[in-house]
Amino acid sequence: MPLRIKPCGLASEPGGMTQRSCVYFGARYVLGPIREAVHLVHGPVGCGYYGAMVRGEAKDLFGTALTAGEIIFGGLDKLRKALREAFALRPSARGAFLYATCTTGLIGEDLAGLAREIERESRRRIVVVDCPGFSGKSQAGGHAVAYRSLLNLVRPFSKAEHPTVNLIGEYNVAGEAREIKRLLEKLGVKVHTVLTGDTRFSEIERLSRAHLNLLFCGSTAREFASALKERFGLPYLKVSFYGLSAVGASLRKVGEALGLSSAKVEGLIREEETRTFREIRSWLKLFEGKRVLVVLGAGRLGPLGRMLRELGFEVIGAASVFGSSEDHREAAPFSGFLTDDPGDDEFERALSMLKPDLVITNAREQWRAVKLGFPTLSFPQERRRGPYTGYQGFVNFVYSLVRVLRAPVWRLKAL
Amino acid sequence: MINHVSEIPIEGITYKQLRIEKKPLTPEYVPPPPELVPAAKRAVCIDPSRTCMPFGAMWATLGVHRAIPFVQGAQGCTTYVRYTFSRVFREPASIATASFHEDAAVFGGRKNLIRGVRNLVCRYKPELIAIVTTCSSEVIGDDIQSFLAEALDLMEEEFGPEVLDLTKFVVVNTPSFAGSHVEGYNRAAREFLKALSRKSGQPSEDLYFIPGFLMPGDLRELKHLFELMGVSSHILFDISDTLDCPLVGMPNRIPYYPPGGTRVEEFVRAGDAKAIFALSPDAGGAGAKWLSRRHKVPAFVLPMPIGVGNTDELLKTVSEVSGRPIPEAIRWERGILLDAMADTLHYTMMKQVAICGDPDFAAAATRFVCELGMIPTYILVGTKSSSAAEEIWKVCEEYNYKPVIMNGSDQFEWEYALKNDKPDVILGHSRCVNISKEIKVPLVRFGFPVYDRIGYQREPIVGYRGGERFLARIVNAILDHHYPDDRTHQ
């Protein structure tokens, strides 16, 4: 049976065993790490329990843990009380994020009205994140909701003295922002905030202090960046720090946009590339001609494909979990076939037909590939494997691949 | 703070005099306003120690051979749970979703269920589909039974009557706002038996067990005990070979189903069983009680077999019901556990211990730590449960302790108490790591969920051998932490 190739951007079929998640998941993914703010989920206990884990890390999360009575008669009184208590327990918070869930959406709670009321009373900003789980095709809808809710927080500010940038759509998985900051600081560029990998509530208000926005994940944050451009004249630049050629090109673009001396930029690139090549040279022949299957979220598909290409891999197939057409256009040149929203059976069928030498997939699905005996690398990575961005990240990525590919366990499987 | 530790009945010496001196907390710690500490007086819930009902129903379903849970709700209700299973077991968990979008919210989930069931049956050919409802489908008021009947009618029209024999269906109503994962498992146990079990009139000698949230290693330990006893036992919702199975390589048939799990026929024959045992009163008790009401199968709702007393109770009951004596090999195992307890009593005696867990785990662990001579101080029962609270009171009265029981509270209140009165050891799940680091008290992981340690799911804590390992884990934590420089152990 041939592999079924699905177009992107369609809603998933019921019973198709999708890996996609809900809008609330997406909103939590983006907004979860914002500090100096109270995060409050208005919904049953489960949503609060699961939402506390964002990118593999436990975050501070309040919940209203609705019970049957509140579902029937309305939970706004409980929510009002809960918000006041949350502010009393976190007196240093400058504002609050108020998440709606499926239940809230269905019983039709007026969160915006309540938010205005508490705003007046507590003199703190309350951001309503309207993210009932069913209100979109996948978590991508939640990313969009989250960024839209952040937009009204940003206020006009005078520009900073030093060349300053914001990193937009950079989620700081395993400290990726640290490596990006290191490179930019070597060029004398300051990073104002990492949205939303490492940011505070008050920093979002002052986003317009920067001279330039660097846009990392285009599919989640492009709308936000272009809105900032429209409102505050803050230009944005799409960059990627995955893979050597992409980092070099991105650094050059940043240097040009901020008017840095090109000798400085070229010097940095040459110096770092030499060091990187020295570290990874001996491993490159291990990767030559190895066949990879990639099943990932969305935005990382293109950059990862490029990075694998640079190392000598052949990407025999790629599947996005919730990719947009832009993600697919970016990934198309690198992969044998490209599909969207594979079910569990389709993933297994692809494995059995293609027999890849390496599988790169997300944290949930990696175990399926492992169980069927394929060397598997999960991506986004765990913290201990270090960041995969920038030059140091490239070295980390190579070492992760070497560890996976050389593990004797894959050769031991037959008795 | 409350001096909850009663005077130990040893002349002249109180526990406080024996203790290592408490260190003050880190200076950054700002105590919350005291009126907001008790969870009962708060509207806001912080760090709940329980999760949603569908999770429990999915756990139960994944313990059935070639069964797929079908979640009638939004995609997140599935993905979050899959993520939790992956983290805890490091195994794939196939869970299907009805993919609720805006149209389902407006028009109801009828179309989603009909199409979803058809897709699942055609593509995965499961032996059983458990339809698990969620908050959203319950709020909309989906009539699952009639939707399912319609779906079956349509499939019969399309594929012929033989399609109806292919797959069995069970419907479990699990709105998260009415309980927690414990209640979800409980309901699943009842609904599975309700939908599948039959009484053929030919009584068998088989004993049935509903384990609750026991891990694969625990289930294997139970099977080992029953094998030694020589009783024919069936464990319902047996996740031991579905959520912990070997690296298989490419299977012959795709989609891949793990081998093992309870067969559908075992559920069907449950009506003829000699007896049914619920090993967790709160997770599975309802199933056992239903079977005894409906099919007159004697039901025994016992505490989880952790520690000496609880395991004794289980084995004695099994022995009485089956008429088989407890063999020498099991007495030997029991002796080894007692020996280990005697060997290590100097480390465990009079150590204060705080416990956090699901009701059955918390109650059973309380008895075990009391048997070890430890003093339970603050016990957080994640899901509100009167039976667990009663059991804990019973144990503590026996041993003359007066712990603070936080029944159905959240971790915030428990942590506040621990910060004011540090215990020597914490027994709890992986979500207690932060408090353990903050107050610098070792954490012994047990219960659900444990995702930050390798091999927890394979190492039993039930039975005598499991008790010995659990004891070793507790003592090693104490050794590492309270006697780090003691060279006599090295």
Interface residues (C-beta under 8 A of the other chain):
Chain A: A11 S12 E13 P14 G15 G16 M17 T18 Q19 R20 S21 C22 V23 Y24 F25 L40 G43 P44 V45 G46 C47 G48 Y49 Y50 A52 M53 A58 L61 F62 G63 T64 A65 L66 T67 A68 E70 I71 K78 L79 K81 A82 L83 E85 A86 A88 L89 T101 C102 T103 G105 L106 I107 P132 G133 F134 S135 G136 K137 S138 Q139 G343 D344 D345 E348 R349 L351 S352 A363 R364 E365 W367 R368 V370 K371 L372 G373 V409 K413 A414
Chain B: P32 P33 L36 R42 A43 V44 C45 I46 D47 P48 R50 T51 C52 M53 P54 F55 F70 G73 A74 Q75 G76 C77 T78 T79 Y80 V81 R82 Y83 T84 S86 R90 E91 P92 S94 I95 A96 T97 A98 S99 F100 H101 E102 A104 A105 K111 N112 L113 R115 G116 V117 R118 N119 L120 R123 Y124 T134 C135 S136 V139 I140 P175 S176 F177 A178 S180 C245 L247 V248 G249 M250 P251 I254 P255 Y256 R431 N434
